[in-house]
Structures are given as C-alpha cells and as structure tokens.
Amino acid sequence: MPWYDEAVFYHIYPLGLTGAPKQNAYEEPVHRLRKLIPWISHIKKIGCNGIYIGPLFESVGHGYETTDYKKLDSRLGTNEDLADFVTGCHKEGIRVILDGVFNHTGRDFFAFQDIKRNRENSPYKDWYCNVNFWGNNEYNDGFTYENWGGYNLLAKLNQKNPAVRDYIGDVVRFWVSEFDIDGIRLDAADVLDFEFMKALRHVANEVKPDFWLMGEVIHGDYTRWVNEGTLHSVTNYHLHKALYSGHNDHNYFEIAHTVKRLYAMGGNRPDGLKLYNFVDNHDVARIYSKLNNKAHFTPVHVLLYTLPGIPSVYYGSEFGIEGKKEKYSDDSLRPALSLADYENACEENPCTRLIAALGKIRQNTPALSYGDYQEMFLTNRQYAFSRNAQGQSVIVTVNNDDSDYVMTLSAGNGVHYKGALSGETVSADDGRFVVNVKANSGEIWLPVEDGQRPVETGENKGAGIKAKEKKKIKEEPDKRTKTGMQTEIAQTEETKTRIVDEPEMQAKKTQTEKPAETGKKAEKTQTEKPVETIKEAIETQMESEAFEKGRIFGLQEAILAIMEKKGPVTDQMRKDVRENIYHDSLITWIKSF
C-alpha cells in the first residue's frame, strides 16, 4: 500500500510559523527554516507521519506570488536549509510534501519581467494567459493579462503552452533531486487545466514511487480531479464545513449526509476517494474559534481521525489556539509560534493530549485507513459508525450533547471492545453493544482479543457499561434506548425526506428532536408514506433546485459585472465563471475582488 494511505499530516505555513517579514527585500538569506528542526520530534510525538509545508520558494509577500521556483525564499534561508529539513523528517519516518503554486506567478518572475522589457518580441509572451499589448493596468505596464482572483499581482500562467508544462515538469524533477520530497499539494487545483494536471501526474509517476499529488479544490464532484489520470487526492472542504457547523447546530445529520455523499462519490468503496480531511488551515478560521462550544473540540477531532480520508492538523491547532479570518488579512491565521512555549503540551494541554492519542490510534488501527464505512446510529446529537477491514470492525461513537447518552448498537455476540481513548472494555451480549457516550465527547471502540487484559487510560474512564449496569438497562429501559437501533433508524428515515442533495441547504438545518414512536405506530411511520406527502416533497425539492439555480446565476452575473469594470473580459474568462456552479466558491471569488 502507498505511504499516503496511512498518512496523518501536519500542515505548516512556514513564513508565519517562523515569524518571517511580510515583504521580501531580496536580501541575504536568514536561516529561519532551521527553527523548524525541533518541531520534527514534536510532530512525530503527536502521531503525524507526514508534513505539508509551503509555500517555500522565493516570492514577494505571502508566498503565492512566486519569483523563483528553484530557490528557497531568502526570508527562510537557503536550499541547503530545506534539504536538511527534509532529511531530518525522513530520519524520523516523516514524509514531506511541498506547496506547488503553478497556476500563477508573481510579477518578479523571470518570464514576466522579460515581457515587460521586450513586449511583443519576448519569447515568453505566450507563457501567460491573454496578454494584450493594446491595454494597460494599475502598474502602467503598457499591457494587460489574465490574473487570478482579480489580483494583477498574480499573473496567470498559460498551462496549455507546452513550454510552460515542460518548465513546471522540470521544477518538480528539481525539487525531488535537490530536496528528495515525497509529493506536492497543487495550489488552486480547481482552476488548473486538466491536461496540465495529467502532465504533472506523468512526471509524478516518473520521479519517485508513490509520489503523491494532492490538489486544493473547494467544491464540486471531487472525482473530476481524483482519478488514475490526474490527482491522488484533493482538499475535503465539504467535510470541513460539515464538521464545524454540524456541531454548532447540533446536527449530526449534516455530517452523516455529507459523509454518505462523498463515500458514494467514490463508488461506496473504501479505496474510492482518499480525500485530505481537515478542520482548519491557513485560509480559514481556527477550529477552536469556530466552535460555539469549545468542548466540541473532542468529538470534532474524533471524527476527523476516524471518518474515511486522510486527516491533517494545522500547526498550533493541536494546542487549541484561536485565530479568526479577517477581512483584509490572514495574519491571525498564520502566527509565529515558539515550541518552547508548549514544551509539556502533550502532558498538560488536553487538546494536545487528545491529538497525540488520536494520532497513535490512527497509526495502529489499519481499519481507520483501509476500512469501509457503515452508519450504525444517528440522531441530531449522537452518531455512530463502523470502519471494517480484514476482519477487524472498529466502532466510533460521538455525542455533541451536554449530557451523557446511553447508546445501543448491533454487534457480534460475545465480542469484546476496548475504548482506545478511555481504556474501558464492553462486551456485546445478545447481539447488542451498549455504551455510555460521555457528554461532548467520543470514543473509538477496538475489538479485543480473548484473554487480553483491559487497561484504563485517559480522561473518559467509565465510558463503557458494566455488566450489572447493562442488566439494569435491560430490565428498566429508558425511553431513548428502549428500541435500540430500530428507533434511531425510524428517526433517520423520517428526517431524510427533509434533506435535499445539497448540504448547504436543508441539511444545514437542525432537525426537530421528537421522541421516537414505538411498536405498530413506529412501524406505520416507516412504511406508510401517503402519495401526497411524497408529491409535496418532490415539489419542494424542485422549488429548492430552481431557487438555487437562480441564486448561482445571480452570483455569476455579479462576478462578470465586476470583471467588466476592471478590464476586457475574454470568452475564456466568461467560460470559467459559467462553469463554476458552486455557491461558496462564487462567494469567495466575489470577496477576492
């Protein structure tokens, strides 16, 4: 199996973490990257075996306006510093992927500078999209060109040009030969040319076995990018949104709906889509700031590490630091940190202790990397599923309520389970697995071999139900556990009729919590759906779809209107706008102007 199937990533924005100046003066190198060497042991200690780091190469400011693809940013040091960092990671069994900013360059890039000097006579005039020597811009270049996100600071490369493809291919080969990297995260992959990405995949297959290509994609059908011909993985923004809003709204239906949709997108196979899962990164607010209830940090991360996909932690979030997205600056998302300030975090900081425990569990539990996904239990505030592989069945339970919840699940008779976080053991009797899921918490239940002695660890002792307690539950069942899975299935099926296919719509709404019906009445609820009710549901769905189409069209028109005010709009630019039918992506586009 390739290494990335079992990866747990640590994401570093190096210019921020090392405290580099915001603007590059192109002076003598300052060896700030060496500050990251001590972080390698910390990263390994919290159970991560992969690092995504970038942007790293010479640039003007934030790193995404590349000046030189083959030179480490002088604010960070020299190429030798980067080679030493990767070597240090490899010695600890940690793979390294870099940020590949190949959609655009900065204005100081050599090809752009040649166009400024030689205009129509420049051999690089076709390296950029829609260069027009009859126009002008705010820099008084005497020509215009296509940019990214409305910023002329970022000149869009012409990825259809064979010379550009060859050059970027050589850059990737250089990174492998010079630094021995293990993969690349493609910036703005959702706007990259598909033939260009196919060419990159050929290079990836050539340079190194199991060289990993992951792309930044916001919304859409991820299989357009993830397949044998293009990328291995993309950023899972669908799940990112569901994880925080599903907890803030006490709505596990949104999370479960998103997971099912993504799993189906991959053909309902565990190897169908291995998406890059995250709860925060250098572009979005920290998860600790996003959560209305800070206690939800635990169930959010239990899900991050156990749902299908490859988990990633953004530097500093393992300490529970905060950071909010600001209108004109991302500085608060990319702070300088000193590892010395968190010297004993794994022992003293509950957030760090949790992340470290989850990292070790993930690395030692193959079913979490290769297992299928089976939903077992679902209410607004409680959720359970299993991951099954090679005869091992791992059960995950989470609870976003302020009270404990006794959950009854189906399980193999006589099977013993141990809570990986709490150390508690529970046995399945009569095909039932009964556990007490702590308030605002979660657990990963691993099958225990016969004769294995349970060991209690962690903060959640008492998560399992002792034999006497289970007997009492059987004799005096609570309303919420009386009918077990059947009751919860009835709730789930009833709610499904109110969830449309787009999670940004009705799946976002918190479902009304009503006591489940039992007996014949419950059976009737599940089996008898009047024709009029079905008709109304279909009409509601159609109205929602029509409204959504109208809203998307309005956003597209707004973007085109803004573009027209800024300069000529080409057919290709119009095509790019019309092909983007994703609400959040369009909103982000408008905000970027």
Secondary structure by P-SEA (a helix, b strand, c coil): cccccbbbbbbbccccccccccccccccccccccccccaaaaaaaaccccccccccccccccccccccccccccccccaaaaaaaaaaaaaacbbbbbbbcccccccccaaaaaaaaccccccccccccccccccccccccccccccccccccccccccccaaaaaaaaaaaaaaaaaccccbbbbcccccccaaaaaaaaaaaacccccbbbbbbccccccccccccccccccccaaaaaaaaaaaaaccaaaaaaaaaaaaaaacccccccccccccccccccccccccccccaaaaaaaaaaccccbbbbccccccbbbbbbccccccccbbbbbcccccccccccaaaaaaaaaaaaaaacccccbbbbbbccccccbbbbbbbcccbbbbbbbbcccbbbbbbbbccccbbbbcccccbbbbbcccbbbbbbcccbbbbbbbbcccbbbbbbcccccccccaaaaaaaaaccccccccaaaaaaaaaaaaccccccccccccccccccccccccaaaaaaaccccaaaaaaaaaaaaaaaaaaaaaaaaaaaaaaaaaaaaccccaaaaaaaaacccaaaaaaaaaac
